[in-house]
Amino acid sequence: MSRKSDVNTAPRVLLVFPKFYENSMWNFKEAMEIQGARAAAPPLGLITLAAMLPEAWRITLINANCEPLTDEAIRAADLVMTGGMLPQEPDCLGIIERCRTLGTPVCVGGPAPTSTPDVYDRADFVVAGEAEGILPEFVAAWERGERRGRFTAAKFTADVTTSPIPRFDLLTFSHYLYIGVQFSRGCPFTCEFCDIIELYGRSPRTKTAPQMLAELDRLFALGYRGHVDFVDDNLIGNKKAIKLFLPHLIAWQEAHGYPFKFSTEASLNLADDDELLDLMRRANFFALFTGIETPDEATLIQTQKKQNTRRSIAESVHKLYEAGMFVTAGFIVGFDSEKDSITRAMATCIADTGIPIAMVGLLFALPNTQLSRRLRREGRLYANYAETTADQGDQCTQGLNFVTSRPQRDVLADYRGVLEEIYEPNAFFARVRETGRRLNRPRFAAQRIRWGAVAKDLASLTRIMWRVSVRRPDLAKLAWSVFAETARRNPAALEAVVTNIVIYLHVYPFSRYVMQEIDARLAAIDAGTWVQPPVLAPEAETTATGRVGRVAVEHFAAVA
């Protein structure tokens, strides 16, 4: 990386993280309010980018989810760098237009601009692909005086072992529920509906153990303690690498008194590997997101998610509980292979697993995936299948962006039925109770008591009790019954129980909102007023109205 700039001529660079949709199941607003946070997680991609830029460049960061982006901040910069994922696209495009109006050059990058650079053509610079593989070219062009350009990295070639320690010092830790780090990129599986392999490849590339420990050292030195999320799309995509790393992580935790607890995302076949489960338990992984998608094996095979077949999903999840990790999972309604109603099977599966927070959404054909390409070949993909607007929401209300194989009304009715059943209060708290009974959290002799954290947790618990008892008295009896039982029988599981209750304060009303939206769509279908959007012709090229992007699956943190 060039280091030609000096402090007198170095550009003033403003990094801007665009807003996410607020109308989403992934909005943890209640949890943020209770903890006094402003966003779930910081922009790991941007603070990693900041560490890659020349040392002399003067860098500031604004997370638009935490603080306003003012015209004065844009004018004060020589260069604005922004970008992100599909749910951030409306705000990102707005930022580009503001920069153009105010006369400040703007550079965009990240998953959505990588997939559809044409959508971001009004930006002065578009940097597509992983930053490690292309950023030096952009910096060299800027320092030559160029003020417009397009730069594209070769796919899947970035060497993540060269990634620097992210600029954690740019963050205000109190603004976030947790901090993210990344160990690997890519996933070995070929799920038809997923775009991870399109963006990062099927051969997961991993950082070295010294690299990861250096990042944790930096967080520790800056005073951060608590929840750290490994934002990997599948932490166990390279099992050999993660098994080599985890003993180092365990030793680091023991030496530092276990200052961190970890969460991540992993495929359900984690439950098959007792050695890996034991290592994650000893490292203090406490929460896991996994994509279950559907209990129907025919659908799992059709969508190429074969790693979830030939197993008892409930028994697999229970093994994760036994390893000390509470589980959140993704489910999808709307696959072609659903021949009959999926409501009963999916609701039963969720009940049997004891997963309290099941993120159920409608199938959304993400651009640049096997699914969207197949649907387009079949003449079933809507022409506007990936359009984004500021008030659009997420896949809960905006899915089924294609002609479904069975009547859309039946799919929507199924989806509504699942939401109604699983988030009915008695059903939800029965699953929380099951989690409280099964979760086997470890105890660590080397773990140091952090009295400041204890005081903060007690204050948070008081706010939670008030919100449940005063704001939602209809839920209070169920909530505190589960709380009391867990406190008596398995107090180590109380944190997981309370966390799920807090998330429910958002998910319950949101599920009812989604049901109202689905009711409106069903009524329009019944009245004959719903008009199917036009579809892309099989030979049609991707355009700005059928553009590629990325829908965030925000399990616990933003993807870098």
Residue pairs with C-beta under 8 A, 6 or more apart in sequence:
1 52
1 53
1 54
1 135
1 136
1 139
2 54
2 136
2 139
2 140
2 143
3 54
3 55
3 56
4 54
4 143
5 11
5 54
5 56
5 57
5 143
6 56
7 56
7 58
10 54
10 56
10 57
10 58
11 57
11 58
11 78
11 79
11 142
12 58
12 60
12 76
12 77
12 78
12 79
13 53
13 57
13 58
13 59
13 60
13 77
13 78
13 79
13 80
13 81
14 60
14 61
14 62
14 73
14 74
14 76
14 77
14 79
14 80
14 81
15 43
15 46
15 47
15 49
15 50
15 59
15 60
15 61
15 62
15 80
15 81
15 82
15 170
16 61
16 62
16 64
16 69
16 80
16 81
16 82
16 95
17 43
17 46
17 61
17 62
17 63
17 64
17 65
17 82
17 84
17 88
18 64
18 82
18 83
18 84
18 88
18 89
18 91
18 92
18 94
18 95
19 64
19 65
19 88
19 91
20 26
20 27
20 65
20 87
20 88
20 552
20 554
21 27
21 87
21 390
21 391
21 392
21 393
21 394
22 29
23 391
23 392
23 393
23 394
23 397
24 87
24 393
24 394
24 396
25 359
25 361
25 394
25 396
25 507
25 510
25 511
25 514
26 359
26 394
26 552
26 554
27 506
27 510
28 40
28 177
28 503
28 506
29 506
30 467
30 502
30 503
30 505
30 506
31 37
31 40
31 177
31 499
31 502
31 503
31 506
32 38
32 39
32 40
32 177
34 460
34 463
34 464
34 467
34 502
35 177
35 460
36 174
37 174
37 175
37 176
37 177
38 63
38 65
38 66
38 67
38 175
38 176
39 63
39 65
39 66
39 175
39 176
39 177
40 176
40 177
40 178
40 554
40 556
40 557
40 558
41 176
41 177
41 178
41 179
41 180
41 229
41 231
41 554
41 556
41 557
41 558
42 63
42 171
42 175
42 176
42 179
42 180
42 558
43 61
43 63
43 84
43 558
44 166
44 180
44 181
44 182
44 231
44 557
44 558
44 559
44 560
45 84
45 110
45 131
45 558
45 559
45 560
46 61
46 81
47 61
47 166
47 167
47 168
47 170
47 171
48 131
48 163
48 164
48 166
48 167
48 182
48 560
49 81
49 109
49 131
49 135
50 59
50 61
50 166
50 167
50 170
51 164
51 165
51 166
51 167
52 131
52 132
52 135
52 163
52 164
53 59
53 135
53 139
54 139
59 167
59 170
60 73
60 77
60 170
61 167
61 170
61 171
62 69
62 73
63 175
64 91
64 95
66 172
66 175
69 95
69 98
71 98
71 102
74 80
74 98
74 99
74 102
74 104
75 102
75 103
75 104
77 104
78 104
78 105
79 104
79 105
79 106
79 107
79 142
80 95
80 99
80 104
80 105
80 106
80 107
81 106
81 107
81 108
81 109
82 92
82 95
82 96
82 106
82 107
82 108
83 92
83 108
83 109
83 110
83 112
83 113
83 120
84 92
84 110
84 111
84 112
85 110
85 111
85 112
85 549
85 550
85 551
85 552
85 558
85 559
86 111
86 112
86 366
86 386
86 388
86 549
86 550
86 551
86 552
87 388
87 394
87 551
87 552
88 112
88 552
89 112
89 119
89 388
89 549
90 388
90 389
90 390
90 392
91 390
92 108
92 112
92 120
93 119
93 120
93 122
94 390
95 106
96 106
96 108
96 120
96 122
96 123
97 122
99 105
99 106
99 124
100 106
100 122
105 124
105 125
105 147
105 148
106 123
106 124
106 125
107 123
107 124
107 125
107 126
107 127
107 138
108 120
108 123
108 125
108 126
108 127
109 126
109 127
109 128
109 131
111 195
111 199
111 549
111 550
111 559
112 119
112 120
112 548
112 549
112 550
113 119
113 120
113 123
113 126
113 127
113 128
114 128
114 129
114 199
115 195
115 198
115 199
115 367
115 368
115 547
115 548
115 549
115 550
116 367
116 542
116 544
116 547
116 548
116 549
117 126
117 128
117 150
117 152
118 543
118 544
118 547
119 544
119 547
119 549
120 126
124 147
124 148
124 149
125 138
125 148
125 149
125 150
125 151
126 150
126 151
127 134
127 135
127 138
127 151
127 153
128 134
128 150
128 151
128 152
128 153
129 152
129 153
129 154
129 155
129 158
130 153
130 158
130 185
130 200
131 153
131 158
132 153
132 158
132 159
132 160
132 162
132 163
133 153
133 154
133 157
133 158
133 159
134 151
134 152
134 153
137 151
138 149
138 151
141 149
141 151
155 201
156 186
156 200
156 201
156 203
156 205
158 185
158 205
159 205
160 184
160 185
160 205
160 206
160 207
161 207
161 208
161 211
163 207
163 211
165 214
165 215
165 218
166 181
166 215
168 179
168 215
168 218
168 219
168 222
168 224
169 222
171 179
173 179
173 222
173 223
173 224
177 227
178 226
178 227
178 228
178 229
178 263
178 556
178 557
179 219
179 224
179 227
179 228
179 229
180 228
180 229
180 230
180 231
180 557
180 558
180 560
181 212
181 215
181 216
181 219
181 228
181 229
181 230
181 231
182 207
182 230
182 231
182 232
182 560
183 206
183 207
183 212
183 230
183 232
183 235
183 242
183 245
184 204
184 205
184 206
184 207
184 232
184 234
184 235
184 237
184 238
184 241
184 242
185 200
185 201
185 204
185 205
185 232
185 233
186 196
186 197
186 200
186 201
186 202
186 203
186 204
186 205
186 233
186 237
187 194
187 196
187 197
187 200
187 202
187 204
187 233
187 234
187 237
187 267
188 202
188 203
188 204
188 234
188 237
188 238
189 197
189 202
189 234
189 237
189 267
189 304
189 305
189 307
190 197
190 202
190 304
190 370
191 291
191 303
191 304
191 305
192 302
192 303
192 304
192 305
192 369
192 370
192 371
192 374
193 303
193 332
193 363
193 364
193 365
193 366
193 369
193 370
193 371
194 366
194 369
195 366
195 367
195 368
195 369
195 550
196 233
196 234
198 368
198 369
199 368
199 550
200 233
204 234
204 237
204 238
204 241
206 238
206 241
206 242
206 245
209 244
209 245
209 248
209 249
212 245
212 248
212 249
213 248
213 249
213 252
216 228
216 249
216 252
216 260
219 228
219 260
220 256
220 259
225 259
225 260
225 450
225 453
226 259
226 260
226 261
226 453
227 260
227 261
227 262
227 263
228 260
228 261
228 262
228 263
229 262
229 263
229 264
229 556
229 557
230 262
230 263
230 264
230 265
231 264
231 265
231 556
231 557
231 558
231 559
231 560
232 264
232 265
233 265
233 559
234 265
234 266
234 267
235 242
235 264
235 265
235 266
236 242
236 266
236 267
236 269
236 270
236 273
236 276
237 267
239 273
239 276
242 276
243 275
243 276
243 279
246 276
246 279
246 280
246 282
246 283
247 279
249 283
250 279
250 282
250 283
253 259
253 260
253 283
253 284
253 444
253 446
254 444
254 446
257 446
257 447
257 448
258 284
258 444
258 446
258 447
258 448
259 448
259 450
260 284
261 284
261 285
261 286
262 283
262 284
262 285
262 286
263 285
263 286
263 287
263 288
263 289
263 555
263 556
263 557
264 285
264 287
264 288
264 289
264 556
265 288
265 289
265 290
265 291
265 553
265 555
265 556
266 288
266 289
266 290
267 290
267 291
267 307
267 308
268 290
268 291
268 292
268 307
268 308
268 311
268 313
268 316
268 317
269 307
269 308
270 276
270 277
270 280
270 288
270 290
270 320
271 277
271 311
271 315
271 316
271 317
271 319
271 320
272 311
272 316
277 319
277 320
277 323
278 323
280 323
280 324
280 325
281 323
281 324
281 325
281 442
282 442
284 442
284 444
285 324
285 325
286 324
286 325
286 326
286 441
286 495
286 496
287 325
287 326
287 327
287 328
287 496
287 499
287 556
288 320
288 325
288 326
288 327
288 328
289 327
289 328
289 329
289 330
289 553
289 555
289 556
290 317
290 320
290 327
290 328
290 329
290 330
291 305
291 329
291 330
291 553
292 308
292 313
292 329
292 330
292 331
292 349
292 353
293 299
293 300
293 303
293 305
293 308
293 330
293 331
293 332
294 300
294 331
294 332
294 333
294 335
294 338
294 342
294 346
295 313
295 345
295 346
295 348
295 349
296 335
296 337
296 338
296 342
296 345
297 309
297 310
298 337
299 335
299 337
299 338
300 306
300 308
300 309
301 309
302 335
302 336
302 337
303 335
303 337
303 371
304 370
313 349
313 352
313 353
314 349
314 352
314 353
314 354
317 327
317 329
317 353
317 354
317 355
318 353
318 354
318 438
320 327
321 327
321 354
321 435
321 438
321 439
321 440
322 438
322 440
323 440
324 439
324 440
324 441
324 442
326 435
326 439
326 493
326 496
326 499
326 500
327 353
327 355
328 355
328 356
328 357
328 358
328 359
328 555
329 350
329 353
329 355
329 357
329 358
329 359
330 358
330 359
330 360
330 361
330 553
331 346
331 350
331 358
331 359
331 360
331 361
331 418
332 360
332 361
332 362
332 363
333 342
333 346
333 360
333 361
333 362
333 363
333 411
333 414
333 415
333 418
334 362
334 363
334 399
334 400
334 404
334 411
334 415
335 363
336 404
336 405
338 405
338 406
338 411
338 414
339 406
341 410
341 413
341 414
341 417
342 414
342 418
343 413
343 414
343 417
343 418
343 421
346 360
346 418
347 417
347 418
347 421
347 422
350 358
350 418
350 422
350 431
351 422
351 427
351 430
351 431
353 431
354 431
354 434
354 435
354 438
355 431
355 435
356 428
356 431
356 432
356 435
356 500
356 503
356 504
357 500
357 503
357 504
357 507
358 422
360 396
360 415
360 418
360 419
360 422
361 394
361 395
361 396
361 399
362 395
362 396
362 397
362 398
362 399
362 400
362 411
362 412
362 415
363 395
363 399
363 400
364 395
364 398
364 399
364 400
364 401
364 551
365 371
365 372
365 375
365 381
365 385
365 401
365 402
366 372
366 386
366 549
366 550
366 551
367 385
367 386
367 542
367 546
367 547
367 548
367 549
368 548
372 381
372 385
375 381
375 402
375 403
376 536
376 538
376 540
377 538
378 538
379 535
379 536
379 537
379 538
380 402
380 403
380 535
381 401
381 402
381 535
381 536
381 546
382 401
382 402
382 403
382 533
382 534
382 535
382 536
382 546
383 533
383 534
383 535
383 536
383 540
383 545
383 546
384 401
384 533
384 545
384 546
385 401
385 402
385 536
385 546
386 401
386 546
386 547
386 548
386 549
387 545
387 547
388 549
392 398
394 551
395 551
396 510
396 514
397 514
397 517
397 518
400 408
400 411
400 412
402 535
403 532
403 535
404 411
408 525
409 522
409 525
409 526
412 518
412 521
412 522
412 525
413 522
415 518
416 515
416 518
416 519
416 522
419 511
419 514
419 515
420 511
420 515
421 427
422 428
423 504
423 507
423 508
423 511
423 512
425 474
425 475
425 478
425 508
426 478
428 504
428 508
429 478
429 479
429 481
429 482
432 482
432 497
432 500
432 501
432 504
433 482
433 485
433 486
435 493
435 496
435 497
435 500
436 482
436 485
436 486
436 489
436 490
436 493
436 494
436 496
436 497
437 486
437 489
437 490
437 493
439 490
439 492
439 493
439 496
440 492
441 492
441 493
441 495
441 496
443 492
461 498
464 498
464 501
464 502
465 480
467 505
468 475
468 476
468 479
468 480
468 501
468 505
469 476
469 480
471 505
472 505
475 504
475 508
479 501
482 497
482 501
483 494
483 497
483 498
483 501
486 493
486 494
486 497
487 494
521 530
524 530
536 546
540 546
542 548
552 558
552 559
553 559
